[in-house]
Amino acid sequence: MKQIEAIIRKSKFDEVKKALHSIEVNFFSYWDVTGVGNEKQGHVYRGISYSTTDIQRRYLSIVVSDEFLERTVNCILESAYTGNVGDGKIFVSEVKEAYRIRTKESGHAGIN
């Protein structure tokens, strides 16, 4: 099993969620987070300068079986993409075990 952690634009969240559901990734957690990015200059909107050093993003945590890893990562890459600075990051790590508390199932059965 793998854990996929993705940090994406808040504006792309609904599109990413819909895309994940379309490939049958129906359970994941998410949080609103603030991070610091590489962009050093601010933006001016209607004459007001806004700092872009603190960036509002959405953080997704998804645990999938090894067979779903590639399609899940590709789904996020495609649906979160804008081509602009700040599209986000994806991290993948190993999950040793998963348990469903209600049924006490473990492994693959514990995440589906």
Secondary structure, DSSP 4 states (H G I P E B T S, - for coil): -EEEEEEEEGGGHHHHHHHHHHTT----EEEEEEEE-S--S-EEETTEEE--SEEEEEEEEEEE-GGGHHHHHHHHHHHH--SSTT-EEEEEEE----B-TTT--BTHHHH-
